[in-house]
Amino acid sequence: MQGVFARRGWLTLEDSRIFALAWRLGAEWVYRSGNTELLLSEHAASGKPRAKSTPVRGAGLSAERAILDPDYPVGKSTRTGHHAIRRYAGMVLRRAPKRRSVTIVLGLIADVVQPANMIDPATGTILLCADTMASYVNPSGAIAASHGGLGKIYPLPHDFYAAFSDDYSWSHKVASELHNEMLKLDFTSDGIRDLVQLAMVKAFDYAFLWYRGGVCKDLGITEDEYLHDVNLDPRLKQAAQDELSTARADIPAELIVAGQTHRGPVLFKGNGTDVQEATDFVASGSAVESATNWFKLRGQNCHMSTQRSFYHMREAKTFAETDKYVGENAQYVIFPVGGEPKLMKERGDLMGRWQDEFGMRHTDQLDSPDRRQSFKTAFGIDGI
């Protein structure tokens, strides 16, 4: 245990106390910013059994019972700045939100040029991509139905667009409210980037109002009781506050918003807990790692040409198709400097020719006898 805390100097005394109690009871309580594999290996070395999952209902829980969800994620790290909360007999246990099985959305900035006068904003072309696969997933996680031709790109005021990869219903709530908020913005303001970012925050705040009722219902109370009932059991009130304090992380919606302004290109990725601006590329969905790693493999950056960046985006989206929720077809939006954005689908044989010229080559020729001999000679190997 000393080794665990030595490597986690950011833990507060309250965190440490909860951590120690959960460990003593054998719960797999993992602070997600830490090293999951290390915690699990040290827990296994302690020889203590793992605690069984216990459902949470109402108040009056014993102070000695660790409460963990059956779907508690271990063995995978999810990068997030916020953590969902589950009650621990009046205290809280932090866990990462569940990773949802969704599709893929990509955005990037290309052809960036910085004027000689550094006060003037940089210019650049924005590219946006979203696959068109939509799947209905039953409660067990299996795909019950899919459709490969549904759009996930919303038009917004002032020639902006939003693309999503998550739940249709919740994404629609956020995008609709974002549309309303952006109608109110002064796009002549030099602070337009911040105004767009604040509009995204307000849109997710609106979605949270819908989500709050469901959280209260899960705790066995109504939203009206939580907000107005002065006689509500204080323990239930506190439990609801604990749940809601980080429930935003569980809102099943994440959007990439893009558009041109007089202060340069704007590319944001937002969800219920955070809105971040991207300067090179950004990905959203369950195949984020695949797409991001492909961009890194290609060395993608904002100074590459638009056509080269578009091809890299197409490659990254194709590589993301290794995820069963990502479809083959896609929609694209190109935001040129000083021009209107163009929404399109991939057409013609240009990409096919570029694939033949710049894509990964087949390795079937390496199966030939002369390649085998050169391999044996180079490494001094016999018997293969």
C-alpha positions in Angstrom: 0.0 0.0 0.0 2.9 2.4 0.7 4.1 1.9 -2.9 0.6 2.6 -4.2 0.3 6.0 -2.4 4.0 6.9 -3.1 3.2 6.9 -6.8 0.0 8.9 -6.3 1.0 12.1 -4.6 -2.2 13.9 -5.8 -4.6 11.9 -3.6 -6.3 13.9 -0.9 -6.6 12.6 2.6 -10.3 11.8 1.9 -9.4 10.0 -1.2 -6.7 8.0 0.7 -9.1 7.1 3.5 -11.7 5.8 1.0 -9.0 4.0 -1.0 -7.7 2.2 2.1 -11.1 1.1 3.2 -12.0 -0.2 -0.2 -8.7 -2.0 -0.5 -9.2 -3.6 2.9 -12.6 -4.9 1.8 -11.1 -6.3 -1.4 -12.8 -3.9 -3.8 -11.1 -3.2 -7.1 -11.2 0.5 -6.7 -9.0 2.1 -9.3 -8.3 5.8 -9.6 -8.3 6.2 -13.4 -5.5 8.7 -13.6 -3.2 6.1 -12.1 -1.7 2.8 -13.4 -4.5 0.2 -13.5 -2.2 -2.7 -14.2 0.0 -1.8 -11.2 -3.0 -1.6 -8.9 -4.4 -4.9 -10.1 -1.1 -6.7 -9.8 -0.5 -5.4 -6.3 -4.0 -6.3 -5.3 -3.5 -9.8 -6.6 -0.2 -10.1 -4.6 -2.1 -9.1 -1.4 -4.0 -12.4 -1.7 -7.3 -10.7 -0.8 -10.5 -11.8 -2.6 -12.4 -9.3 -4.8 -15.6 -7.9 -3.5 -18.9 -8.8 -5.2 -21.0 -6.1 -6.8 -23.8 -4.8 -4.5 -26.8 -2.9 -5.9 -27.4 0.6 -4.6 -31.0 1.4 -3.5 -32.1 4.2 -1.1 -30.4 5.3 2.1 -29.3 3.7 5.3 -26.4 1.7 3.9 -23.9 0.2 6.2 -20.7 2.2 6.5 -18.7 -1.0 6.0 -20.1 -1.9 2.5 -18.2 -1.1 -0.6 -20.6 -0.3 -3.5 -19.4 -1.1 -7.0 -21.3 -1.3 -10.3 -21.2 -4.7 -12.1 -20.0 -2.8 -15.2 -17.0 -1.3 -13.4 -14.2 -0.9 -16.0 -10.9 -2.4 -15.2 -7.9 -3.1 -17.5 -8.6 -0.2 -19.8 -7.7 3.4 -19.4 -10.1 6.1 -20.5 -8.7 9.6 -20.9 -11.0 12.0 -19.1 -10.8 14.9 -16.8 -13.9 13.9 -14.8 -15.1 10.8 -13.1 -18.5 9.4 -12.5 -19.4 8.9 -8.9 -21.2 6.0 -7.1 -22.2 6.2 -3.5 -20.1 4.6 -0.8 -22.2 4.7 2.4 -22.3 8.5 2.4 -18.9 8.8 0.7 -18.0 8.4 -3.0 -16.0 6.1 -5.1 -14.7 7.5 -8.4 -14.7 5.5 -11.6 -14.4 6.3 -15.3 -17.6 6.6 -17.3 -18.5 3.6 -19.4 -17.0 3.5 -22.8 -19.9 3.4 -25.3 -19.8 1.5 -28.6 -20.2 4.2 -31.1 -19.0 5.2 -34.6 -16.3 7.6 -35.7 -16.0 11.4 -36.4 -12.8 13.1 -37.5 -11.8 16.7 -37.9 -8.6 18.4 -38.8 -7.1 21.7 -40.0 -4.8 21.9 -43.0 -2.9 24.5 -45.1 -2.4 26.8 -42.1 -0.6 30.0 -42.9 0.5 32.5 -40.3 0.6 36.1 -41.6 3.8 38.1 -41.1 2.1 40.3 -38.6 1.6 37.9 -35.7 -1.4 40.0 -34.5 -3.4 38.8 -37.5 -5.1 35.4 -37.2 -3.8 32.4 -39.0 -5.8 31.0 -41.9 -6.5 27.3 -42.7 -8.8 24.9 -44.3 -11.0 22.6 -42.1 -12.0 19.1 -43.0 -14.7 17.1 -41.2 -15.6 13.5 -41.7 -18.4 11.3 -40.2 -19.2 7.7 -41.1 -22.9 6.9 -41.9 -23.3 3.7 -39.9 -26.1 3.7 -37.3 -26.6 0.6 -35.0 -29.2 -0.3 -32.5 -27.6 -2.0 -29.6 -29.7 -4.1 -27.1 -29.1 -4.0 -23.4 -26.7 -7.0 -23.6 -24.4 -5.0 -25.9 -25.2 -7.0 -29.1 -26.0 -5.2 -32.4 -29.7 -5.8 -33.1 -30.0 -3.7 -36.3 -27.8 -1.5 -38.4 -28.2 1.0 -41.2 -25.3 2.2 -43.3 -26.8 5.4 -44.7 -27.7 7.7 -41.9 -26.2 11.2 -41.6 -24.4 12.4 -38.5 -23.6 16.0 -39.6 -25.8 18.9 -38.5 -25.7 22.4 -40.2 -25.4 25.3 -37.8 -25.7 29.0 -38.2 -23.0 31.0 -39.9 -21.8 28.1 -42.0 -20.7 26.0 -39.1 -21.3 22.2 -38.9 -21.5 19.8 -36.0 -20.7 16.0 -36.3 -21.5 13.4 -33.7 -20.6 9.7 -33.2 -22.7 8.9 -30.1 -26.4 8.4 -29.2 -28.7 10.0 -31.8 -31.3 11.2 -29.4 -28.9 12.9 -27.0 -26.8 14.3 -29.8 -29.8 15.8 -31.4 -30.8 17.5 -28.1 -27.3 19.1 -27.9 -27.1 20.0 -31.6 -30.5 21.6 -31.5 -29.8 23.7 -28.5 -26.4 24.6 -29.9 -28.1 25.9 -33.1 -30.3 28.1 -30.9 -27.4 29.4 -28.9 -25.3 30.2 -32.0 -28.2 32.3 -33.5 -27.6 34.7 -30.6 -23.8 35.1 -31.2 -22.2 38.2 -32.6 -19.9 36.8 -35.2 -18.2 40.2 -35.7 -16.7 40.0 -32.2 -13.0 39.3 -31.9 -13.9 36.9 -29.1 -16.0 34.7 -31.4 -13.9 31.6 -30.6 -14.7 31.9 -26.9 -18.4 32.7 -27.7 -18.7 29.5 -29.8 -17.1 27.5 -27.0 -19.5 29.0 -24.4 -22.4 28.1 -26.7 -21.3 24.5 -26.7 -21.1 24.5 -22.9 -24.7 25.9 -22.7 -25.9 23.3 -25.1 -24.6 20.5 -22.9 -26.0 22.2 -19.9 -29.4 22.0 -21.6 -28.9 18.2 -22.2 -27.9 17.8 -18.6 -31.4 19.1 -17.5 -32.9 16.2 -19.3 -30.4 13.8 -17.8 -30.9 15.0 -14.3 -34.4 13.5 -14.1 -33.1 10.1 -15.0 -30.4 10.2 -12.4 -33.0 11.1 -9.7 -35.2 8.3 -10.9 -32.4 5.8 -10.5 -32.1 6.9 -6.8 -35.8 6.4 -6.3 -36.8 10.0 -6.1 -38.4 12.5 -8.5 -36.6 15.5 -9.9 -39.2 17.8 -8.2 -38.4 16.1 -4.8 -34.7 16.7 -5.3 -35.2 20.4 -6.2 -38.0 21.4 -3.8 -38.9 18.9 -1.1 -37.5 20.3 2.2 -38.5 17.0 3.9 -36.4 14.8 1.7 -34.1 12.4 3.6 -30.8 14.3 3.8 -28.9 11.1 2.9 -30.9 10.8 -0.3 -30.4 14.5 -1.0 -26.6 14.1 -0.6 -26.6 10.9 -2.7 -28.3 12.7 -5.5 -25.9 15.6 -5.2 -23.0 13.2 -5.3 -24.4 11.5 -8.4 -25.2 14.7 -10.2 -21.8 16.3 -9.4 -20.2 14.2 -12.1 -23.2 12.8 -14.0 -22.3 15.0 -17.0 -19.5 12.5 -17.8 -22.2 9.9 -18.6 -24.3 12.1 -21.0 -24.1 9.9 -24.2 -23.2 12.8 -26.6 -20.0 14.1 -28.0 -19.7 16.6 -30.9 -17.0 18.0 -33.1 -17.9 21.5 -34.2 -16.2 23.3 -37.0 -16.4 26.5 -39.0 -14.5 29.6 -40.3 -14.5 33.0 -38.6 -12.8 36.3 -39.2 -10.4 35.2 -36.4 -9.4 32.0 -38.2 -10.6 28.4 -38.4 -12.5 27.0 -35.4 -12.4 23.3 -34.5 -13.8 22.1 -31.1 -14.5 18.8 -29.5 -17.1 18.8 -26.7 -18.9 16.5 -24.4 -20.7 16.8 -21.1 -17.6 17.6 -19.1 -15.3 19.5 -21.3 -14.9 21.5 -24.5 -11.4 21.5 -26.1 -10.0 23.3 -29.2 -8.0 21.3 -31.7 -5.1 22.8 -33.7 -4.1 19.8 -35.7 -6.6 16.9 -35.7 -9.3 15.5 -33.4 -11.3 12.2 -33.3 -14.4 11.2 -31.5 -15.9 7.7 -31.1 -15.1 4.2 -30.0 -12.3 3.9 -32.6 -10.5 7.0 -31.5 -7.2 5.2 -30.8 -7.1 3.6 -34.3 -7.8 6.9 -36.1 -5.4 8.9 -33.9 -2.6 6.4 -34.2 -3.0 6.5 -38.0 -2.7 10.3 -38.0 0.4 10.0 -35.9 1.8 7.3 -38.2 1.4 9.7 -41.2 2.8 12.6 -39.2 -0.4 14.6 -39.8 -0.1 18.3 -38.9 -1.9 21.6 -39.7 0.8 22.7 -42.2 0.1 19.8 -44.6 -1.8 20.6 -47.8 -5.6 20.1 -47.9 -5.4 17.3 -50.5 -2.8 15.4 -48.5 -4.7 15.9 -45.2 -7.9 14.7 -46.9 -6.2 11.5 -48.0 -4.8 10.9 -44.5 -8.3 11.5 -43.0 -9.7 8.9 -45.4 -7.0 6.5 -44.4 -7.7 7.1 -40.7 -11.4 6.5 -41.2 -10.7 3.3 -43.2 -8.4 2.0 -40.4 -11.2 2.8 -37.9 -13.4 0.4 -39.8 -11.7 -2.4 -37.8 -14.2 -1.5 -35.2 -17.5 -3.2 -35.9 -19.6 -0.1 -35.2 -17.8 2.0 -37.9 -19.3 1.7 -41.4 -17.7 1.9 -44.8 -19.5 5.0 -46.1 -18.8 8.5 -44.9 -19.8 12.1 -45.4 -17.3 15.0 -45.6 -17.4 18.7 -45.1 -14.6 21.0 -46.5 -14.4 24.5 -45.1 -12.2 26.5 -47.5 -10.7 29.9 -46.5 -13.0 32.7 -47.6 -15.5 30.3 -49.2 -18.7 28.4 -48.4 -18.4 24.9 -46.8 -19.2 22.0 -49.1 -20.9 18.9 -47.8 -20.2 15.9 -49.9 -19.7 12.1 -50.2 -16.7 10.4 -51.6 -17.2 10.2 -55.4 -15.2 9.2 -58.5 -12.1 7.1 -58.8 -9.6 9.8 -57.6 -9.2 8.3 -54.1 -8.8 4.8 -55.7 -5.9 6.0 -57.8 -4.4 7.7 -54.8 -4.9 4.5 -52.8 -2.9 2.6 -55.5 -0.2 5.2 -55.5 0.2 6.1 -51.8 -1.6 3.4 -49.9 -0.1 0.4 -48.0 1.2 -2.2 -50.4 0.4 -5.9 -50.4 3.1 -8.1 -49.0 2.2 -11.3 -51.0 5.5 -11.1 -52.9 7.4 -11.8 -49.7 6.1 -15.4 -49.8 8.3 -16.1 -52.9 11.3 -18.5 -52.6 13.9 -15.7 -53.5 12.6 -13.5 -50.7 12.9 -16.5 -48.3 16.5 -17.0 -49.3 17.4 -13.3 -48.9 15.8 -13.4 -45.5 17.8 -16.5 -44.5 21.0 -15.0 -45.8 20.5 -11.6 -44.1 19.9 -13.1 -40.7 22.0 -16.2 -41.0 19.1 -18.6 -40.4 18.9 -22.2 -41.5 16.0 -24.7 -41.5 13.1 -22.4 -42.5 
